[in-house]
Amino acid sequence: MGNREMEELIPLVNRLQDAFSALGQSCLLELPQIAVVGGQSAGKSSVLENFVGRDFLPRGSGIVTRRPLVLQLVTSKAEYAEFLHCKGKKFTDFDEVRHEIEAETDRVTGMNKGISSIPINLRVYSPHVLNLTLIDLPGITKVPVGDQPPDIEYQIREMIMQFITRENCLILAVTPANTDLANSDALKLAKEVDPQGLRTIGVITKLDLMDEGTDARDVLENKLLPLRRGYVGVVNRSQKDIDGKKDIKAAMLAERKFFLSHPAYRHIADRMGTPHLQKVLNQQLTNHIRDTLPNFRNKLQGQLLSIEHEVEAYKNFKPEDPTRKTKALLQMVQQFAVDFEKRIEGSGDQVDTLELSGGAKINRIFHERFPFEIVKMEFNEKELRREISYAIKNIHGIRTGLFTPDMAFEAIVKKQIVKLKGPSLKSVDLVIQELINTVKKCTKKLANFPRLCEETERIVANHIREREGKTKDQVLLLIDIQVSYINTNHEDFIGFANAQQRSSQVHKKNTIGNQGTNLPPSRQIVIRKGWLTISNIGIMKGGSKGYWFVLTAESLSWYKDDEEKEKKYMLPLDNLKVRDVEKSFMSSKHIFALFNTEQRNVYKDYRFLELACDSQEDVDSWKASLLRAGVYPDKSLTESDENGQAENFSMDPQLERQVETIRNLVDSYMSIINKCIRDLIPKTIMHLMINNVKDFINSELLAQLYSSEDQNTLMEESAEQAQRRDEMLRMYQALKEALVIIGDINTATTFTPAPPPVDDSWIQHSRRSPPPSPTTQRRPTLSAPLARPTAGRGPAPAIPSPGPHSGAPPVPFRPGPLPPFPSASDALGAPPQVPSRPTRAPPSVPRRSQEEVLGHS
């Protein structure tokens, strides 16, 4: 590519891209595109061909490049070309490539100079190129010819801007030496998109066509009309050379000879020519690569760290090791046991932040769901009083009893205790379901071995089912033990005397509502906080809104937000109960409602306060919290016959006092039983179920796995796992290789800082001025259409110089913000104008060349 450093960089970059191909990713190290911009016949295609080292682009006069050519160079051992529109067809003859470009151009644009912005995509594979993209663009023109539209200048400009506005695009602004550099459209466009000049490199072509006595030395030295990155002069093959089949290597030798032999350029010959232009571009590519590497390295290191832990398990994988499966089975079972215990006992690692699971959910079952089920079962006031009255009457029989019978108390208490079997057994079922869910989550790590995963789940689930029967038997036994003996001498039991005393106070309230026996010691203790939505507020009043609720033993308050600064309302809990509300088909929320048992409004003019949660689990949790505050579920009777019995059933005052006394005794004794059951059932489940399953996994699971199936069958890994292991190891090696290559690139290359800014305001001035240069196009009166030697031709006033071989060129004209015909301009222009016509056709210079000379001036 022109210098040894780039020749070292090419294989490194290609190795880096190969490493990413192994990763199945595209290399993030995207090399810049190089767009060649200039006027018609400026030599753009020739400059481009010099990069490839092949003669393959169409040539001719006028507009030849009529569609953008996106040329992708790809390093390859073989040398050939491919077109995107000819997929699968390889071109090894580059003359055929040229013919295909011409044919594809004509297919879209027609045969009569038409243009199109649809690019031709060509890939050239060669061992002598770097993986980069070159773009050959149509030459800038102002006058439409043939089938070209009237706005040809605008269309070509927009086409060029599509490519050069990209920050990742280097701009080669190509200007012939025999035109006016101050009016270079290529430099104007580059200035618009690259005002700092960091992406723009000036290229001066056709230096060999400048007339004798003039040169572009001051321009190439970046003294006249400077650019930040300066100019590089090149000498391309002439049409005669191309017709004579002069190859590019010979042309580059001739170019070198021209610069070494020319008196104006020999001192800067090492900074001129196509090889130096390649070197400049190569350094730009090197700088870009080095600028990209730090972020690139960080990304690669992040990827490496993210897979390193997983790869560590694969590094020591030895399929031929006979003990491998035994070790793997032992490790898997041990890991399963550790994971199961962590999920049950709790752990700081592998925390589920999305939902409750494992031990946390079982804890919720023990302390929220189980008590809630007990209270739902326990308080059915009307039914309980009716049962007590029937029991008293049935015990007295035909006689009228004078005293409250003990047998009625025992009958009612035993019936209430038996009702505890339902909630107790339900809690066992909930714990079993959570244990099985936990086992399934822990076996996910065994998914690499499908048979092992299935057998582990089966064996543990079977053991859990075995323990289910024993646990339920023990739970029922606990309930039966409580039924077998009613201990009226318990220290917390109120006794007959206290029950009678309290019975006189009970008539003041028709429900036990918020006067439950399980109130916390301090009624100011906060039981729960959280977000709830009040869902039954009408749309006209603001619609459903979310508030921050605070529940204490005495009230339910809600605030604007969780800072608890702006209180919206405080609702006392007296006479409140809770009931379920059917979920609306239009709402995803789960709703429950609070209401007053005395038929009063709960909140403002609302009989019900409907509160919504995101899940049924949250609803159950809030209900359990309300229970702790003494707000119980509504168990009002709905059947008409039961209502009729309750309304028609009348009691005499003596019987009513007896019912109230037994009711108080039952309430006191059941509070003792409930407290005992709420304590013993979780302990029983923990001992007989949870701890036993943990012990089984730790001590017996491995033995049962060995006895269930052949070890080789159990440890057959899935095809997906084998593929994943290979992919992970390949990715790990590719990442390490990429990091090593990045280090090699840093070592093998050097960074060249950008040159300091220069005053390139002349480009802006020339953009604002009329197309002709203010001083140089005013003088010639020849009919030659050539615009003027570019700024490099600034030495146009060299005609009256002492001689064509006098050494350094004379002082060139100064383009700038000069008026069209000011006196200063005349003063500068006068000296060369006087002899201009007499020297129009000296004997030694052909007329055409002399016209070019004057055209340049």
Secondary structure, 3 states (H helix, E strand, C coil): CCCHHHHHHHHHHHHHHHHHHHHCCCCCCCCCEEEEEEECCCCHHHHHHHHHCCCCCCCCCCCCCCCCEEEEEEECCCCEEEEHHHCCCCECCHHHHHHHHHHHHHHHHCCCCCCCCCCEEEEEEECCCCCEEEEECCCECCCCCCCCCCCHHHHHHHHHHHHHCCCCEEEEEEEECCCCHHHCHHHHHHHHHCCCCCCEEEEEECHHHCCCCCCCHHHHCCCCCCCCCCEEECCCCCHHHHHCCCCHHHHHHHHHHHHHHCCCCHHHHHHCCHHHHHHHHHHHHHHHHHHHHHHHHHHHHHHHHHHHHHHHHHHCCCCCCCCHHHHHHHHHHHHHHHHHHHHHHCCCCCCCCCCCCCHHHHHHHHHHHHHHHHHHHHCCHHHHHHHHHHHHHHHHCCCCCCCCCHHHHHHHHHHHHHCCHHHHHHHHHHHHHHHHHHHHHHHHHHCCCHHHHHHHHHHHHHHHHHHHHHHHHHHHHHHHHHHHCCCCCCCCCCHHHHHHHHHHHHCCCCCCCCCCCCCCCCCCCEEEEEEEEECCCCHHHCCCEEEEEEEECCEEEEECCCCCCCEEEEEECCCEEEEEECCCCCCCCEEEEEEECCCCCCECCECEEEEEECCHHHHHHHHHHHHHCCCEECCCCCCHHHHHHHHHCCCCHHHHHHHHHHHHHHHHHHHHHHHHHHHHHHHHHHHHHHHHHHHHHHHCHHHHHHHHCCHHHHCCCCHHHHHHHHHHHHHHHHHHHHHHHHHHHHHHCCCCCCCCCCCCHHHHHHHHCCCCCCCCCCCCCCCCCCCCCCHHHCCHHHCCCCCCCCCCCCCCCCCCCCCCCCHHHHHHHHHHHCCCCCCCCCCCCCHHHHHHHHHHC
